[in-house]
Amino acid sequence: MSQFSRTWWGQKFIHAIEKITDAGRLSRGRSYARGNKVKSFEIQQGCITAQVRGSINPYFGVHKEPLYHITIEFQPISAAKWSAAIALIASKASLISRLLLNEIPDNIEASFKQLNLTLLPGSTKDFSASCSCPDWSNPCKHIAGVYYLVAAELDNDPFLLFELRGLSREKLQQELSKSPLGQALSAELQLEKQPPAAVTSYHTPPETLPASTGISMRDFWHSAKRLPQTMEPLPNVLVSGIPIKKQGDFPAFWNRGNSFLEVMETLYQQVKAKGKL
Amino acid sequence: MHILHGTWIPQSGDAFIRSGMFYLWVETSEPARSRHPKQHHPRQLPIEDLAALLSNDLGIKPPDYRTLEDLIEPRYFVLPTIDNEPLPSLELSRYLEQELPESFEFQCWQVDCYPTLTSIKTGSYGTEQVNGIVPLLNDLHFIALHNLTDVQLGADLLFWFHFTQALKRIVFKDQYIPALKYQKLAPPKSTNSKENSKRKKTSTSSSGSSADKFQVYPGWEFIGEEYKNTLQQYVDYMPLVCAAGFAEPPKTLEFYDRPSLLRHFSECWLTDIVTHTPITQAIKKSMDGSILDGCLHPSPWPQSAGLEQYQQWQAWRDRIIRTQTDQPFHLYFHLQDPPKPSDAWQLQFQVAPKHDPSLRVSLDDYWRMRPQQKEQVKQQLGEAFEQNLLMNLGYAARMYPSLWRGLDTDQPIGITMQLDAAFTFLKESAWVLENAGYKVIVPAWWTPKGRQRAKVRLKARGKSLGGNDKSKSYFSFENLVEYQYELAIGNNNVTEQEWNQLVNAKTPLVQFRGQWMELDQDKMQQMLEFWKTQQQENPELSLLDFMKLTAGSEDDALEVECDRQDALADMLAKLSNKQQFQPVDDPATFQGTLREYQKRGVSWLQYLEELGLNGCLADDMGLGKTVQVIARLVQERELAQQQHNNNLPPTLLIAPTSVVGNWFHEIHKFAPHITATVHHGSDRAKDSKPFKQACLKHDIIITSFALARKDAKLFNSIQWHRIVLDEAQNIKNPKAALTKSILKLSAPHRLALTGTPIENRLLDLWSIFNFLNPGYLGTQTQFRRSFELPIQKNNDRRQSTTLRKLVEPFILRRVKTDQSIIKDLPDKVEQKLFCNLTKEQASLYEAVVKDVEEKLQAVEGIQRKGLILSTLTKLKQVCNHPRQFLQDDSDFTPERSHKLTRLTEMVEEAMDKGESLLVFTQFTELGAALEKYLRQTCHYNTYYLHGGTSRKKRETMITEFQDPETDPSVFVLSLKAGGVGITLTKANHVFHFDRWWNPSVEGQATDRAFRIGQKKNVFVHKFVAIGTLEERIDQMIEDKKKLAGSIVGSDESWLTELDNDAFRQLISLNKTAIME
């Protein structure tokens, strides 16, 4: 289902659980994820722990809204193998470039395959989960709900995937700094997230200056420099939205499934065609 | 006169969202007499008048059911004020008889202002209001440019016009993004809200700020270098008055700070425009629930909600900004074609520091450098070069995904691609990469200059120019052009078979005869069919139609070409590069020496006329159009005589009254054997028969525009050899009776003379061409539709190129600054302007002469000297202007003095070209009158320096005049005060309105403009009243050898030594020189 993830890796991640879970549990899992039932989740050292508000179910003897505890763990990749994997990644500019752009490169698995590894979970053996609910089935709907949320998280933070497979961020930095290309990525990752840039007014406020004396009539009515004698023609732009395209589609703030760039392109064209210009 | 002002006025107060409004107001030269409250601006157009002007003259409509009056509201301007009266703007002051004081104070004035709101249909529900300032200013500028009304734009609105057009260009490049603004609210009360952190993010991202109370406001913002630079650049173009408007009377006298006001306007305007762009339901749906939805309908998000989305947006925005701002290097993509068509194409990655593109190095070389060398290169390319390079390659690959292939290594150098991919790259991706800020280098054959195109060539040759007729160097007067069509690629003819092969080629990019090129097979198919149908015929064109075809726009598949050996090719080449004209020799009977470029000009005149084409000689003022025409008259008579034709019909020359005398004088001077007559005055021939006889006896008939209309019947009755229009812009109005009657005149040759740059005044241009080559530029309506509107309103470069190509062959225009002209010109070019006296001047002159003749008998000694000197002064005054002599307050109008008329015309021409000038006179009272006239009637920027000018004022005036940022100006100087010691090198024209007896005094004055630092040639124009003592003084100065030693003193006292007869002769009036 595309609603939780728009990236190929997020979807592949979801695919791993969808293969082994029945449609009913999956769909309820999705409504858990969407309906604010997941009260908290935390990822520490590759282990996901979460609390999910369950529903009353007299059949299972549940008469009061319960809070279930869920853990999901992924098969860690050994430190040595990680070293080898990162070294491989850092030998290809295409991989590093995409990671720099906050994307999982679509050919990354090829590099992992050389080491007999996979990065994304492919089947049940790649992760284990438990839930405190009475459902005998694993994954249950609660696990599925948390899983969907993790997938959504991965869209914006692909490096979480490394963490889930046992490579902490500190370790990732260390490994990256071993090669020149890796250093490029490492520097970018260390950029701090900026605190919100608070403004005191919506638009730049117009400031004032006291009316000074001693200026001439010409200073007041005319400008310091004469206006240019000719005027540039309007640019003829064949492709819309180029300035934002470098940042790729589906920026993190875009919470919809359709292409952000396509919408912006249409909008830019509309402004040019219909705006009061 | 009304001056239209306007500016952006922010809302008052300090609300978080503080917008503003663009207001227009009008300053008038005729304020209503009604009493107005004290603080109201007395020269403004009040509500009703303002509304009437806006709707009737400027076509402004209210945005809704309200009337314009309803919308007009008072705003407050801090304006220069003196004695409780606001001073007029500089634009208006040129229409007022009010001296501007040197110092003033500021005061706040209430002004009725109109907000530039307009309605826009946003969806099916109805309309909304939006600031319509950008299209409105475009319209107003167009109206004002064409003097369609009695309204002029103030410098403030002109600034806003330029600035808003610059913003519009940025909007057209999509350099703006959805924006979120984060406002911190007052700290929350201590209770922890339940909403808080319902799901915790990963350990790294939790931040303390989530506890702060805040609110997020959606909107739009500009991004990119161009916006930044535009703001910076335009602050210098912004008059202070633009920052002087307030929504409420300011508590202290102040102005807005210009940079922040510009920013405020730009931001408010962008949000206004984008949020009021009508969008379809489909677009609306495609962004439903996203932040875009909010940005288009800005209202604040719920309090303290959306921090995460805000930060995600912030990170996105920061990355855009970061990659747009200066990285010290450029990334290049260099496409190289393969030597063998079947091989792969290379797209190489290269980098170069921005500050020195010549240090470009390919990454292939870079990776292979020795460490030390690499370090050196890195220093040029900036810190973290490799990291930035990778980021940039990654971004580029996003725009053009094929690049990913080249990045499967740790040392990327480029990619290879097949033919199809290379074609797509050239067609599309190259352009996208270029617009995204990368540099793209494509093979030379792809550039517009090197591109080979498939085309149908129209091969033409002059009909009568067979090999057998060598006696004629030009083709026949019927000027028919024979032509045939040929298929061609680039410069090569192509057979039908080859063409077919290319049409059937599988790719649009082919190598043809060793050269890569792009083919549009569909178009080629069409061309082939066109060519086949045309094969059968053997058609002909008129020369004029042929010229029109050759000017066709570049994209036309039809290309006109001639045999290189053919006279047509020669003709086109000559007409497009007039330097190629072989200068004629000075005609044997011409009494003077032509300069090199003048000889070339005569040669051009001759050539065009022999082709049966009519042209416009548009040399700059002072380059000598008159002598070139006279030389042509002489030359054609000499040539005719060689062919034993002594009977050329007369030429009719139509000129402004003020130069009629000068023409006559110059013809007499340079070609005394050319018989000229002036058709003017009350005793002119009025019946057809005597007129015809008079015409037959003369080579040239000179008349004025006024009579060309009045005596149209007479002129129509003659078959002229040639019509010459001097100052041809006089027929710029196609509807005027004058223009119509001139168009009716019949002559095989027509020639227009003008010194104003007509190519910039399209209607003038059309009208003049309609006289020269009727139909060539289409009807007036066609011309307006295809050239005037697109060029002047929409700044359409393509149409303006086409038009230039159309008219260029017919216009010979040399400007003073042409290198080729400069070398032919002395640094100082002197010419005399001979003007007639008006009837009024003549009668005054005669009265003075008569009076003095009587008195002269009776006086002796010192009294006689006094009488002579005062007479000289009086006569000179008469020659200048009757008012100066009468010393009454009568009108100082050009109608009363041809000198003044001519000065007015020439000043206008110089001002049009942005040139400054000096006017010298020996009379203080005349200087004052001239300055006032030039400022108040002609509305130029003027300065006046005379004996009474304070030292300080003199210095300020000189500095201001010399300042390159000052508008072109007229500096009037009295000969005595301005004759020495100052530098006015900004002027390149010097006028001597009256003559001084000693040429060295005039020379000294002239040298004000001609001093060290003068880079231009200086043109000196000396006025001489024909038939008066001025002409005789001029003659004496010319013949000063004969008078050796006589003219020594710097004054006129030596003239008192003349005996009575000689003096009488000196001052007597030659009555033929009078002209009404």
Interface residues (C-beta under 8 A of the other chain):
Chain A: N36 V38 K39 S40 F41 E42 I43 Q44 A90 S91 K92 A93 S94 I96 S97 R98 L100 L101 N107 L149 E153 N156 D157 L160 R169 S179 P180 L181 Q183 A184 A187 E188 K193 Q194 P195 P196 A197 A198 V199 T200 S201 Y202 H203 T204 P205 P206 E207 T208 L209 P210 A211 T213 I215 S216 M217 R218 D219 F220 W221 H222 S223 A224 K225 R226 L227 P228 Q229 M231 E232 P233 L234 P235 V237 L238 V239 S240 G241 I242 P243 I244 K245 K246 Q247 G248 P251 A252 F253 W254 N255 R256 N258 F260 E262 V263 M264 T266 L267 Y268 Q270 V271 K272 K274 G275 K276 L277
Chain B: P10 D14 A15 F16 I17 R18 S19 G20 V78 P80 L87 S89 L90 E91 L100 E102 F104 E105 F106 T118 I120 V130 N131 G132 V134 P135 G154 A155 D156 L158 F159 H162 Q165 A166 K168 R169 V171 F172 K173 D174 Q175 I177 K181 Y182 Q183 K184 K198 R199 K200 K201 T202 S203 T204 S205 S207 S209 F214 Y217 G219 I223 G224 D236 Y237 M238 P239 L240 V241 A244 P250 T252 L253 E254 F255 Y256 D257 S260 L261 R263 H264 E267 C268 T271 I273 V274 H276 T277 P278 I279 T280 I283 S286 M287 D288 G289 S290 I291 L292 L307 Q309 Y310 Q311 Q312 W313 Q314 A315 W316 D318 R319 I320 T323 Q324 A384 E386 Q387 L390 M391 L393 G394 Y395 A396 A397 R398 M399 W404 R405 L407 D408 T409 D410 Q411 P412 E428 W431 V432 N435 A436 N794 N795 D796 R797 G914 E960 E965 T966 D967
